[in-house]
Amino acid sequence: MSDSKQVTWGGRFSDGPSDLMLRFSESVSFDARLARYDVQVNKAHSAMLAKVGILTEEEKFSIHDGLDRFLDRLKKGEIQWDPALEDVHMNIEQALTKEVPAAAKMHTGRSRNDQIATDMRLFFKEASTQIRSSLKSGLGILLEKAKAFEDVMIPGYTHLQRAQPVSVAHHLLAYMEMFLRDYQRFGAVWEAANECPLGSGALAGSTLPLDREETARLLGFVDSQGNPRLTANSMDAISDRDVFLDFAQAAAVSGIHFSRLAEDFILWSSSEFNFLVLPDAFCTGSSLMPQKKNPDAMELLRGKAARLQGNLQTLMVLCKGLPLTYNRDLQEDKPPVFDSYDHLTISLEVLAGCLEGMDFRRDVCAQAVADPLLLATDLADYLVQRGVAFRRAHHLVGTVVGIAEKANLPIDQLPDEEVRGLDEAFGLDWRDVFSLERARRERRSFGSPGIGPVKQALRNWEARLSEL
């Protein structure tokens, strides 16, 4: 058995935990990254204890001075974390108590349960803010690329089959809508995290005259008017992991979005499509085949998306069967969210680099979108405008497509008599619908890929980004 350093709970035990138990149960190897937040919480809590008369002003100042010195050593990389002390909280408290005797009072009126809950909410607020900043930068890059390639048309796809023509701008604007929703989701995570659980204790608060509003204000858990925001139930406050799930879910959905974009770019950069050129800086070659340019960054983005989904699943399974209140299982809640944060942030950086360096092959895109079959639906709309019911119009155009395939001719090169003989609604101008410019011009409804709506969308996005 090892010597116990667990001074906060060791009094009830005649011996300390085994070395195996220490290795199995320690969390400082991953929760050390919360040290900055833990120092903040210690400062706020000790300031509140001084305000209510549990600490003297001198004791408070000595604790704060010691915490500042600890933070300075932390920034310099001079802190050695001791797994025998289990977690970041005990490591900081032990280190501080060696220099500041008053630090032995610092844990008065709280538990590690409400302490870690507060640390993590501070983490989620900062992490969400940073991710939103990255998403906003990505939106800005997408907008610039959409404007740069506003006039480039490519086939849009359903079932990975050519469907109808759209502009590159319209396609990129679709991803902007997705990333904006991601931005909003992380805003909701920030809001959910903006309630202070400190003062909830182990599960039942404290008999001491704690001022929870004061610590909430000191830590920035306030509304837009500066009013403190507090968790409402002590049992829920220390066992609730909804904000963990919210964060992991927002990260997983964001991962799905950049994975879908990556898949489009992988296809478009292949020899079979050849629409897009990815920057060399985010591609690699083959150890065997010298001609290869592999879209590794995009493929890794797809892989990271799977990882983010796995982290969400881990948290959901972790929480699903736990009784109230705190259970040690919840120690395992931090690695998944830290991992999601780390991999989402670097993924957003890589995605930004790929977007900035990409280019479209205008000639290849123009050739691909020149296929008149992409405007077959426009021919059906033409018939509808001439009084034909849509179902019959659809059937008639399908017949024309079949005739073209059998004749091995482009649909717009079929003889007039063969097409117009199918129905009198086919006028002499039926071929006019196969103009790409007409197709773009006639799509006037809000949200469509027409010239006017796309220009309006670009203007709208300029305004939206300025407001984020």
C-alpha positions as CSV (number, residue, x, y, z in Angstrom):
1,M,0.0,0.0,0.0
2,S,1.2,3.5,-0.8
3,D,1.4,6.5,1.6
4,S,-1.8,8.4,1.3
5,K,-1.7,12.1,0.3
6,Q,-5.5,12.3,0.1
7,V,-5.8,14.7,3.0
8,T,-9.3,15.7,2.1
9,W,-10.8,12.3,2.5
10,G,-8.1,10.2,4.1
11,G,-9.2,10.7,7.7
12,R,-11.8,7.9,7.6
13,F,-9.2,5.4,6.2
14,S,-6.5,3.5,8.0
15,D,-4.5,3.0,4.9
16,G,-4.1,4.6,1.5
17,P,-5.1,3.3,-1.9
18,S,-2.8,0.8,-3.7
19,D,-0.5,2.0,-6.4
20,L,-2.8,0.1,-8.9
21,M,-5.8,2.0,-7.6
22,L,-4.0,5.3,-7.9
23,R,-3.0,4.5,-11.5
24,F,-6.6,3.4,-12.3
25,S,-8.4,6.3,-10.7
26,E,-6.2,9.4,-11.3
27,S,-7.5,12.1,-13.6
28,V,-4.8,14.7,-13.5
29,S,-3.3,13.3,-16.6
30,F,-6.2,14.8,-18.5
31,D,-7.9,17.3,-16.2
32,A,-4.6,19.3,-15.7
33,R,-5.8,21.3,-18.7
34,L,-8.4,22.8,-16.4
35,A,-5.8,24.4,-14.1
36,R,-6.4,27.9,-15.4
37,Y,-10.1,27.6,-14.7
38,D,-9.5,26.0,-11.3
39,V,-7.4,28.9,-10.3
40,Q,-10.2,31.3,-11.3
41,V,-12.7,29.3,-9.2
42,N,-10.4,29.2,-6.2
43,K,-10.0,33.0,-6.4
44,A,-13.7,33.6,-6.7
45,H,-14.6,31.1,-3.9
46,S,-12.0,32.5,-1.5
47,A,-13.1,36.1,-2.3
48,M,-16.6,35.1,-1.5
49,L,-15.5,33.4,1.8
50,A,-13.8,36.6,2.8
51,K,-16.9,38.6,2.0
52,V,-19.1,36.5,4.2
53,G,-16.5,36.5,7.0
54,I,-15.2,32.9,6.8
55,L,-11.7,34.1,5.7
56,T,-10.0,37.3,6.7
57,E,-8.9,39.8,4.1
58,E,-5.3,38.9,4.9
59,E,-6.0,35.2,4.3
60,K,-7.8,36.0,1.0
61,F,-4.9,38.1,-0.2
62,S,-2.3,35.5,0.7
63,I,-4.3,32.8,-1.1
64,H,-4.7,35.0,-4.2
65,D,-1.0,35.9,-4.2
66,G,-0.2,32.2,-4.0
67,L,-2.6,31.4,-6.8
68,D,-1.0,34.1,-9.0
69,R,2.5,32.6,-8.3
70,F,1.1,29.1,-9.2
71,L,-0.4,30.4,-12.4
72,D,2.9,32.0,-13.4
73,R,4.8,28.8,-12.8
74,L,2.0,27.0,-14.8
75,K,2.6,29.3,-17.8
76,K,6.3,28.6,-17.6
77,G,5.7,24.9,-17.6
78,E,7.2,24.4,-14.1
79,I,4.4,22.5,-12.5
80,Q,4.9,18.8,-12.0
81,W,1.5,17.0,-11.6
82,D,1.4,14.2,-9.0
83,P,-1.0,11.4,-9.9
84,A,-1.1,10.3,-6.3
85,L,-3.1,13.4,-5.6
86,E,-5.7,12.2,-8.1
87,D,-6.8,15.4,-9.9
88,V,-6.0,18.9,-10.8
89,H,-7.9,20.3,-7.8
90,M,-5.9,18.5,-5.2
91,N,-2.6,19.1,-7.0
92,I,-3.2,22.9,-6.9
93,E,-4.5,22.9,-3.3
94,Q,-1.5,20.8,-2.1
95,A,1.0,23.0,-3.9
96,L,-0.6,26.1,-2.6
97,T,-0.9,24.9,1.0
98,K,2.9,24.3,1.2
99,E,3.4,28.0,0.6
100,V,0.2,29.5,2.0
101,P,-1.1,28.0,5.2
102,A,-4.4,29.8,4.8
103,A,-5.0,27.7,1.7
104,A,-6.1,24.9,4.0
105,K,-9.3,26.9,4.4
106,M,-9.8,27.4,0.7
107,H,-12.0,24.3,0.2
108,T,-14.5,25.5,2.9
109,G,-18.1,25.2,1.8
110,R,-17.5,23.3,-1.4
111,S,-16.9,19.9,-2.8
112,R,-14.8,18.7,-5.7
113,N,-18.2,17.9,-7.3
114,D,-19.3,21.6,-7.6
115,Q,-15.7,22.7,-8.2
116,I,-15.3,20.5,-11.3
117,A,-18.8,21.3,-12.5
118,T,-17.8,25.0,-12.4
119,D,-14.4,24.4,-14.0
120,M,-16.0,22.6,-16.9
121,R,-18.7,25.3,-17.5
122,L,-15.9,27.8,-17.7
123,F,-14.2,25.5,-20.2
124,F,-17.3,25.1,-22.3
125,K,-17.9,28.9,-22.4
126,E,-14.3,29.6,-23.6
127,A,-14.3,26.6,-26.0
128,S,-17.6,27.6,-27.6
129,T,-16.4,31.1,-28.1
130,Q,-13.2,30.0,-29.8
131,I,-15.0,27.5,-32.0
132,R,-17.5,30.2,-33.0
133,S,-14.6,32.4,-34.0
134,S,-13.2,29.7,-36.2
135,L,-16.6,29.0,-37.8
136,K,-17.0,32.7,-38.5
137,S,-13.6,32.8,-40.2
138,G,-14.5,29.8,-42.3
139,L,-17.8,31.4,-43.3
140,G,-15.8,34.5,-44.4
141,I,-13.5,32.3,-46.6
142,L,-16.5,30.5,-48.1
143,L,-18.2,33.8,-48.9
144,E,-15.1,35.1,-50.7
145,K,-14.8,31.9,-52.7
146,A,-18.5,32.0,-53.5
147,K,-18.1,35.5,-54.9
148,A,-15.0,34.5,-56.8
149,F,-16.7,31.6,-58.5
150,E,-20.2,33.1,-58.8
151,D,-20.2,32.7,-62.6
152,V,-18.9,29.1,-62.6
153,M,-21.6,26.5,-63.2
154,I,-21.4,22.8,-62.4
155,P,-23.9,20.0,-62.3
156,G,-25.8,19.6,-59.1
157,Y,-26.3,15.9,-58.1
158,T,-28.9,13.7,-56.5
159,H,-28.1,10.0,-56.0
160,L,-24.6,11.0,-57.3
161,Q,-26.2,11.4,-60.7
162,R,-26.2,14.7,-62.7
163,A,-29.4,16.5,-61.9
164,Q,-29.7,20.2,-62.6
165,P,-27.1,23.0,-63.1
166,V,-26.1,25.2,-60.1
167,S,-23.4,27.8,-59.6
168,V,-20.4,27.0,-57.5
169,A,-21.5,30.0,-55.4
170,H,-24.9,28.4,-54.7
171,H,-23.2,25.2,-53.7
172,L,-20.8,26.9,-51.3
173,L,-23.6,29.0,-49.9
174,A,-25.4,25.7,-49.0
175,Y,-22.4,24.9,-46.8
176,M,-22.5,28.4,-45.3
177,E,-26.0,27.7,-44.1
178,M,-24.8,24.5,-42.4
179,F,-21.9,26.2,-40.7
180,L,-24.1,29.1,-39.6
181,R,-26.3,26.5,-37.8
182,D,-23.1,25.1,-36.2
183,Y,-22.2,28.6,-35.1
184,Q,-25.7,29.0,-33.5
185,R,-25.5,25.6,-31.8
186,F,-22.2,26.5,-30.1
187,G,-23.9,29.8,-29.1
188,A,-26.6,27.6,-27.4
189,V,-23.9,25.6,-25.7
190,W,-22.4,28.8,-24.3
191,E,-25.8,29.9,-23.0
192,A,-26.4,26.4,-21.4
193,A,-23.0,26.6,-19.7
194,N,-23.6,30.1,-18.4
195,E,-25.0,29.0,-15.0
196,C,-22.8,28.7,-11.9
197,P,-23.1,25.5,-9.9
198,L,-20.5,26.6,-7.2
199,G,-22.1,26.4,-3.8
200,S,-24.0,23.2,-4.6
201,G,-21.4,21.2,-2.5
202,A,-21.3,17.5,-2.8
203,L,-25.1,17.4,-3.5
204,A,-26.8,19.3,-0.7
205,G,-25.3,22.7,-0.5
206,S,-23.8,23.9,2.7
207,T,-24.9,25.1,6.2
208,L,-22.4,28.0,5.8
209,P,-23.6,31.4,4.7
210,L,-22.3,31.1,1.2
211,D,-23.0,33.9,-1.3
212,R,-23.6,32.1,-4.6
213,E,-24.5,35.2,-6.4
214,E,-21.1,36.8,-5.6
215,T,-19.1,33.8,-7.0
216,A,-21.3,33.8,-10.1
217,R,-20.6,37.5,-10.7
218,L,-16.9,37.1,-10.1
219,L,-16.7,34.2,-12.5
220,G,-18.8,35.8,-15.3
221,F,-21.9,33.7,-14.9
222,V,-24.2,36.6,-15.6
223,D,-26.9,37.6,-18.1
224,S,-26.7,40.5,-20.5
225,Q,-27.7,42.9,-17.7
226,G,-25.0,41.6,-15.3
227,N,-27.3,39.6,-13.1
228,P,-25.9,36.4,-11.7
229,R,-27.1,33.1,-13.2
230,L,-27.2,30.1,-10.9
231,T,-28.1,26.5,-11.2
232,A,-31.4,26.0,-9.4
233,N,-31.0,22.6,-7.8
234,S,-27.9,21.3,-6.0
235,M,-28.4,17.7,-6.9
236,D,-28.9,18.4,-10.6
237,A,-26.0,20.9,-10.6
238,I,-23.4,18.4,-9.7
239,S,-24.8,15.4,-11.6
240,D,-26.0,17.2,-14.8
241,R,-24.0,16.5,-17.9
242,D,-26.3,18.0,-20.5
243,V,-23.9,20.7,-21.4
244,F,-21.3,18.0,-22.1
245,L,-23.8,16.3,-24.4
246,D,-24.7,19.6,-26.0
247,F,-21.1,20.4,-26.7
248,A,-20.3,16.9,-28.1
249,Q,-23.5,16.9,-30.2
250,A,-22.7,20.3,-31.6
251,A,-19.2,19.1,-32.4
252,A,-20.5,15.9,-34.0
253,V,-23.0,17.8,-36.2
254,S,-20.3,20.2,-37.3
255,G,-18.1,17.3,-38.1
256,I,-20.8,15.8,-40.3
257,H,-21.0,19.1,-42.2
258,F,-17.3,19.4,-42.9
259,S,-17.2,15.7,-43.8
260,R,-19.9,16.2,-46.4
261,L,-18.0,19.2,-47.8
262,A,-14.9,17.1,-47.8
263,E,-16.6,14.3,-49.8
264,D,-17.8,16.8,-52.4
265,F,-14.2,18.2,-52.7
266,I,-12.7,14.7,-52.9
267,L,-15.1,13.8,-55.8
268,W,-14.6,17.1,-57.6
269,S,-10.8,16.8,-57.4
270,S,-10.8,13.2,-58.8
271,S,-9.8,12.6,-62.4
272,E,-13.4,11.5,-63.1
273,F,-14.8,14.9,-62.2
274,N,-11.7,17.2,-62.4
275,F,-13.7,20.3,-61.4
276,L,-11.5,21.3,-58.5
277,V,-7.8,21.7,-57.7
278,L,-6.9,21.3,-54.1
279,P,-3.8,23.1,-52.7
280,D,-0.6,21.0,-52.6
281,A,-0.1,22.0,-49.0
282,F,-3.0,19.9,-47.9
283,C,-2.4,16.9,-50.2
284,T,0.2,14.1,-50.1
285,G,1.7,11.7,-52.6
286,S,2.1,8.0,-52.8
287,S,5.2,6.1,-51.6
288,L,4.9,3.9,-54.7
289,M,3.1,5.8,-57.4
290,P,4.8,9.1,-58.3
291,Q,1.9,10.6,-60.2
292,K,-0.5,10.6,-57.3
293,K,-1.9,13.6,-55.5
294,N,-4.1,12.3,-52.7
295,P,-6.7,14.5,-50.9
296,D,-5.5,13.4,-47.5
297,A,-6.7,16.5,-45.6
298,M,-10.2,16.0,-46.9
299,E,-10.1,12.3,-46.1
300,L,-8.9,13.0,-42.6
301,L,-11.7,15.5,-42.1
302,R,-14.1,12.6,-42.9
303,G,-12.3,10.5,-40.4
304,K,-12.4,13.1,-37.7
305,A,-16.1,13.4,-38.2
306,A,-16.4,9.7,-37.1
307,R,-14.3,10.4,-34.1
308,L,-16.5,13.3,-33.0
309,Q,-19.6,11.1,-33.3
310,G,-17.9,8.4,-31.3
311,N,-17.2,10.9,-28.5
312,L,-20.9,11.9,-28.4
313,Q,-21.9,8.2,-28.2
314,T,-19.4,7.6,-25.3
315,L,-21.0,10.4,-23.3
316,M,-24.5,9.2,-24.0
317,V,-23.8,5.7,-22.9
318,L,-21.8,7.0,-19.9
319,C,-24.8,9.0,-18.6
320,K,-27.7,6.8,-19.5
321,G,-28.0,4.6,-16.4
322,L,-26.5,6.7,-13.6
323,P,-28.6,7.4,-10.4
324,L,-28.4,10.8,-8.8
325,T,-26.1,12.3,-7.9
326,Y,-22.4,12.1,-8.4
327,N,-20.9,8.7,-9.5
328,R,-17.2,8.2,-10.2
329,D,-18.2,7.1,-13.8
330,L,-18.5,10.8,-14.5
331,Q,-14.7,11.2,-14.2
332,E,-14.7,9.8,-17.8
333,D,-16.8,12.7,-19.1
334,K,-13.9,14.9,-19.7
335,P,-11.7,13.0,-22.2
336,P,-14.4,12.9,-24.9
337,V,-15.2,16.6,-24.8
338,F,-11.5,17.5,-24.7
339,D,-10.9,15.3,-27.6
340,S,-13.9,16.7,-29.5
341,Y,-12.6,20.3,-28.9
342,D,-9.1,19.5,-29.9
343,H,-10.0,17.7,-33.1
344,L,-12.8,20.1,-34.1
345,T,-10.5,23.1,-33.7
346,I,-7.7,21.7,-35.8
347,S,-10.2,20.4,-38.4
348,L,-11.6,23.9,-38.8
349,E,-8.1,25.2,-39.3
350,V,-7.3,22.6,-41.9
351,L,-10.6,23.2,-43.7
352,A,-9.9,27.0,-43.8
353,G,-6.5,26.3,-45.4
354,C,-8.0,24.0,-48.0
355,L,-10.7,26.5,-48.8
356,E,-8.3,29.4,-49.2
357,G,-6.0,27.4,-51.6
358,M,-8.6,25.7,-53.8
359,D,-9.4,26.6,-57.4
360,F,-11.9,25.5,-60.0
361,R,-11.1,24.4,-63.5
362,R,-13.5,26.7,-65.3
363,D,-13.2,24.9,-68.7
364,V,-13.9,21.5,-67.2
365,C,-16.9,22.8,-65.3
366,A,-18.3,24.5,-68.4
367,Q,-18.0,21.3,-70.4
368,A,-19.7,19.2,-67.6
369,V,-22.6,21.7,-67.3
370,A,-23.1,21.9,-71.1
371,D,-25.1,18.6,-71.1
372,P,-28.7,19.7,-72.2
373,L,-30.2,16.8,-70.2
374,L,-29.5,18.9,-67.1
375,L,-32.3,21.2,-68.2
376,A,-34.9,18.5,-68.9
377,T,-36.9,19.7,-65.9
378,D,-36.9,23.1,-67.4
379,L,-38.6,21.6,-70.5
380,A,-41.3,20.1,-68.3
381,D,-41.8,23.6,-66.7
382,Y,-42.1,25.0,-70.2
383,L,-44.9,22.6,-70.9
384,V,-46.6,23.4,-67.6
385,Q,-46.5,27.1,-68.5
386,R,-48.4,26.2,-71.7
387,G,-51.2,24.5,-69.8
388,V,-50.0,20.9,-69.5
389,A,-50.5,19.2,-66.2
390,F,-47.1,18.5,-64.6
391,R,-47.5,14.7,-64.5
392,R,-48.2,14.6,-68.2
393,A,-45.4,17.1,-68.8
394,H,-43.0,14.9,-66.9
395,H,-44.1,11.9,-68.9
396,L,-43.8,13.8,-72.2
397,V,-40.2,15.0,-71.4
398,G,-39.3,11.5,-70.3
399,T,-40.5,10.2,-73.7
400,V,-38.3,12.9,-75.4
401,V,-35.3,11.8,-73.3
402,G,-35.9,8.2,-74.3
403,I,-36.1,9.1,-78.0
404,A,-32.8,11.1,-77.7
405,E,-31.0,8.2,-76.0
406,K,-32.2,5.8,-78.7
407,A,-31.1,8.2,-81.5
408,N,-27.8,8.8,-79.7
409,L,-28.4,12.6,-80.0
410,P,-28.4,15.4,-77.6
411,I,-32.0,16.2,-76.6
412,D,-31.9,19.7,-78.1
413,Q,-30.8,18.3,-81.5
414,L,-33.9,16.1,-82.0
415,P,-35.9,16.9,-85.1
416,D,-38.8,19.3,-84.5
417,E,-41.4,17.1,-86.1
418,E,-40.5,14.2,-83.8
419,V,-40.8,16.3,-80.6
420,R,-43.7,18.5,-81.6
421,G,-45.6,15.5,-82.8
422,L,-45.9,14.2,-79.2
423,D,-48.1,17.1,-78.0
424,E,-49.2,20.4,-79.5
425,A,-47.9,22.2,-76.3
426,F,-44.3,21.9,-77.8
427,G,-44.0,25.2,-79.6
428,L,-41.4,26.3,-82.1
429,D,-39.4,27.7,-79.2
430,W,-39.1,24.4,-77.2
431,R,-35.3,24.3,-77.7
432,D,-34.9,27.7,-76.0
433,V,-35.1,26.1,-72.6
434,F,-31.7,24.5,-73.1
435,S,-29.9,27.8,-72.6
436,L,-27.9,27.8,-69.4
437,E,-28.3,31.6,-69.1
438,R,-32.0,31.3,-69.5
439,A,-32.1,28.7,-66.7
440,R,-30.2,31.0,-64.4
441,R,-32.3,34.0,-65.3
442,E,-35.6,32.3,-64.9
443,R,-34.9,31.0,-61.4
444,R,-36.1,34.0,-59.5
445,S,-37.5,32.6,-56.3
446,F,-35.8,33.2,-53.0
447,G,-33.2,30.6,-52.2
448,S,-32.8,29.3,-55.7
449,P,-29.6,29.2,-57.8
450,G,-30.7,31.9,-60.3
451,I,-28.5,34.9,-61.0
452,G,-30.7,37.3,-59.0
453,P,-31.2,35.1,-55.9
454,V,-27.5,34.2,-55.7
455,K,-26.5,37.9,-55.9
456,Q,-29.0,38.7,-53.2
457,A,-27.8,35.8,-51.0
458,L,-24.2,37.0,-51.3
459,R,-25.3,40.5,-50.2
460,N,-27.3,39.0,-47.4
461,W,-24.3,37.0,-46.2
462,E,-22.1,40.1,-46.2
463,A,-24.6,41.6,-43.7
464,R,-25.0,38.5,-41.7
465,L,-21.3,38.0,-41.1
466,S,-20.9,41.6,-40.0
467,E,-23.5,40.9,-37.3
468,L,-22.0,37.7,-35.9
